[in-house]
């Protein structure tokens, strides 16, 4: 499990969400005060919070064993949050097989070749 896994899954999810916040497309979903707008903002916040693990992964190597276990649990939890969100678009052409794996499984798989630029939807 490394930062690049988090960067790829976050980019994938952001590519699905960003058009919903794009004022140039006339979208008011992300900015409105109805339940849809609030849900979209909450989802985006959850994605941003779960993807903010770079500092944890950097500290892992020098951490004491007890702290390393806490870091591992946090990384696994945040990956599971992102994995659950990304799997809503499992049928999307930019969806990567690695997004199906649990955090501990990613240590045993080689990183996938980067996908082409994300297409809308």
N, C-alpha and C positions, 0 to 999 in steps of 0.2 A: 504494500500500500504506500503510495507516494503522492506528493502534491499534484502531479500530472493527472492522476485519476480524478481528483477533485476538480481540477481545472476543466477536464473534458466533460464531466457530467454536469458541472455548473454551466458551462457554455451551451451544452445541449438544451438544458432547461430554460436558460435565459433566451435562447433563440425562439423557443415556443412562447414565452411570456412577453417579450419586448414588444411585439406588434400590438399587443393588447393595451399598451401604454403609449403608443405612438400618436401624438396629436396630429401629425401630418396625414394620417389615414382617417382622421375624424373620430378616432376612438375616444370615448369618454369613460370606458370601463374602469381603467385603473385609477381614475381621478374622481369618479363620482362618489357620492356618499350613500349610494344604495348598497344592498347586500352584495351584489356582484363586485362592485368596486372595492368594497372592504375585504372581500374574500381574496381578490387578486392581490391586493397590497399585503395581506397576511401571508399568502403563499410566497410572494416574492421575498418578504422578510425572512420567512422560514428557510428559503433557499440560500439567501445571503448569510444568515447565521450559521447554517450547517456547513457552508463551504469555507468558512473562515477558520481553517485548521492549520494553516501554514506554520504559524509560530509553534504550535504544539508538536508538529512533526520535526521541526528543527531542534526542539529541546529533548526529544525522545532519546537520541543517542547518548547524551551526557547525563540523563536522568538516573536516579537511583532505581533499583528494581521495583520498589513499591510504587513510585511515581510513574514509572514506565507502564505498569499495568493500568493505572488510572488514565494515562494518555491513550493507551491502546483501546480501552473501553470507550473513551470519548470519541476517538477517531471512528471506531466501528459504529457507534450510535449515529454520528453525523452522516456517515456513509449510508447507513440504512435509511435515514430520512430522505436523502437525495435519491437513493435507489428507488424508494417507494414512489416518489414524485415522478422520476424519469420513466418508470415503467408504465405510466398512464399513456405514454406515446410509444409503446413497444412496437407498434406497427409502422412507425415513421421510418423513412429511408435512412435518416441520420442516426437512428438508435444503434448503439454499439452493444455487442454481446457482453462486454465487460460490465455493463450497467445491471446485469442480472445477478452478478456474483456477489457473495458476501465479502466483506473486507478481508477476512483471513484467506479467502480463496484467491484473491488478486496477487498475493505474494508468490503464488505458484504458477501464474500465467504471465506470458510475455505481453508487453503493452501492444495494443493494436496499432496498425498503421493509421495515422490521422485521417479522418474522414474529410471529404471535400467541404467547401464552404456550406454552411447550413442553409437549407432552403426553407421558406416559410411553410408552416403547418407541417 
